[in-house]
């Protein structure tokens, strides 16, 4: 995912802010998934 971001930014196809938002969303998803695993 991050390599896709880096390539997109390098070629000017992806905004940096867009990538940051994606990264934050993925981190939140991962954290919530781990929290669900821990609580069950």
Protein Blocks (a to p, Z undefined) as FASTA:
>chain_A
ZZmmmmmmmnopacfklmmmmmmmmmmmmmmmmmmmmmZZ
